């Protein structure tokens, strides 16, 4: 997977360690297809959902949310 410079900045701002991102990519709790051909990897970490959005092996964005029920598909 490719982490863009912009994404690396986001990781620092959002306090999402790269290790958590790679953990979600390697062993997701769930992965789903999003809009525009994007694949979304979900990993629950410390009671929050980490969402890693990828398109063609490029990580577009990463963020934590407490709204697990909103995004979790249960697949």
SEPAVEX-7868 format. One record per atom (N, C-alpha, C, O): residue in three letters; x, y, z. Coordinates in steps of 0.2 Angstrom, whole numbers, plus 2048, in hexadecimal, padded with zeros to 3 digits. Layout:
ALAXYZ...
//
This chain:
UNK8047FA800UNK800800800UNK804806800UNK80A806803UNK80280B7FDUNK8068127FCUNK802817801UNK7FC818801UNK80681A805UNK80481F809UNK807826807UNK80D827806UNK80282A805UNK804830802UNK806835807UNK80583480DUNK80A83A805UNK80C83F80AUNK80684280EUNK807844814UNK80184480AUNK7FB84780DUNK7F8842812UNK7F6844818UNK7F883C811UNK7F6837816UNK7FA83781CUNK7F8836822UNK80183781BUNK805837821UNK80483D825UNK80583C82BUNK802843822UNK801849826UNK7FA84782AUNK7FA849830UNK7F5844827UNK7EF84382AUNK7F083E830UNK7ED83F835UNK7F483982FUNK7F6835835UNK7F883883BUNK7F6837841UNK7FD83D83AUNK7FF841840UNK7FA845843UNK7F9846849UNK7F684883FUNK7F084D841UNK7EB849845UNK7E884B84AUNK7E9843842UNK7E483F845UNK7E683A84AUNK7E283684DUNK7ED83A84CUNK7F0835851UNK7EE82E84FUNK7ED82A854UNK7EF82C849UNK7EE825847UNK7F5823845UNK7F882483FUNK7F881F849UNK7FF81C847UNK7FE818841UNK7FA814840UNK80481883DUNK804814837UNK80480C839UNK801809835UNK80680A83FUNK805803840UNK7FE801840UNK7FC7FC83EUNK7F9805843UNK7F2804843UNK7EF80383CUNK7EB7FF83BUNK7F2808838UNK7F0808831UNK7F280182DUNK7ED7FE82AUNK7F87FF82EUNK7FA7F982BUNK7F77F382EUNK7F67EE82BUNK7F57F3835UNK7F27EE838UNK7EB7ED835UNK7E97E7833UNK7E77F3834UNK7E17F2831UNK7E17F0829UNK7DD7EC827UNK7E67F1826UNK7E77EF81FUNK7E97E881FUNK7E67E481AUNK7ED7E5823UNK7EF7DE823UNK7EA7DA826UNK7E87D4823UNK7E77DC82CUNK7E27D882FUNK7DB7DC831UNK7DA7DD837UNK7D87DE82CUNK7D27E282DUNK7CC7DE831UNK7CC7D7830UNK7C97E1835UNK7C37DE838UNK7BD7DD833UNK7B97D8833UNK7BD7E182EUNK7B97E1829UNK7BB7E5823UNK7BF7EA824UNK7BA7E381DUNK7BB7E8817UNK7B57E8813UNK7B27E3811UNK7B47EE810UNK7AE7EF80CUNK7B07F3806UNK7B57F6806UNK7AB7F4801UNK7AC7F87FBUNK7A87FE7FCUNK7A37FE7FEUNK7AC8047FBUNK7A980A7FBUNK7A780D7F5UNK7A780A7F0UNK7A68147F4UNK7A58177EEUNK7AB8187EAUNK7B18177EDUNK7AA8187E4UNK7B081A7DFUNK7B58147DFUNK7BB8167DEUNK7B380E7E0UNK7B88097E0UNK7BD8097E6UNK7C28057E5UNK7BB80C7EBUNK7BF80C7F1UNK7BE8067F6UNK7B88047F7UNK7C38037F8UNK7C37FE7FDUNK7C4801804UNK7C8805805UNK7C07FF809UNK7C0802810UNK7C27FC815UNK7BE7F7815UNK7C77FD818UNK7C97F881DUNK7C77FB824UNK7C9800826UNK7C47F6828UNK7C27F882FUNK7C57F4834UNK7C77EE833UNK7C77F8839UNK7CA7F483FUNK7C87F8845UNK7C97FE845UNK7C67F484AUNK7C47F7850UNK7CA7F7855UNK7CD7F2856UNK7CB7FD857UNK7D17FE85BUNK7CF803861UNK7CD808860UNK7D0800867UNK7CE80486DUNK7C780786DUNK7C680D86FUNK7C380386BUNK7BC80586BUNK7B9809865UNK7B480C865UNK7BE80B861UNK7BC80F85BUNK7BE80B855UNK7C2807854UNK7BA80E84FUNK7BB80A849UNK7C080E845UNK7BF814844UNK7C580B843UNK7CA80E83EUNK7C880C837UNK7C7806836UNK7C7811833UNK7C681082CUNK7CB812828UNK7CE818828UNK7CE80E823UNK7D380F81FUNK7D080E818UNK7CE809816UNK7D0814814UNK7CD81480DUNK7D3814808UNK7D8818808UNK7D280F804UNK7D880D7FFUNK7D580D7F8UNK7CF80B7F7UNK7D88107F3UNK7D780F7ECUNK7DD80D7E8UNK7E28117E8UNK7DD8077E5UNK7E28057E1UNK7E98057E5UNK7EE8077E3UNK7E98027EBUNK7EE8017F0UNK7F18087F2UNK7F78087F5UNK7EE80D7F1UNK7F08147F4UNK7EB8167FAUNK7E58167F9UNK7EE8177FFUNK7E9818805UNK7E7820805UNK7EC824805UNK7E1821804UNK7DE827803UNK7DD82B809UNK7DF83180AUNK7DA82880EUNK7D982B815UNK7D882681AUNK7D7820819UNK7D9828820UNK7D9824826UNK7D682882CUNK7D782E82DUNK7D182582FUNK7CE829835UNK7CB82483AUNK7C981F838UNK7CA826840UNK7C7823845UNK7C0826846UNK7BF82C845UNK7BB822848UNK7B4824849UNK7B182084FUNK7B381A850UNK7AD823853UNK7AA81F858UNK7A381D855UNK7A0819859UNK7A181E84FUNK79B81C84CUNK79C816849UNK79B815843UNK79D81184DUNK79E80A84AUNK798807846UNK798805841UNK79280884AUNK78C806847UNK78A809840UNK78780683CUNK78D80F83FUNK78B812839UNK78F80F833UNK78C80E82DUNK79580D834UNK79980A82EUNK79A80382EUNK79C800829UNK7997FF834UNK79A7F8834UNK7957F4830UNK78F7F5831UNK7977F082CUNK7927EC828UNK7917E582AUNK78C7E2829UNK7967E382FUNK7957DC832UNK7967D782DUNK7947D182EUNK79B7D8828UNK79C7D2823UNK7A37CF825UNK7A57CA822
//
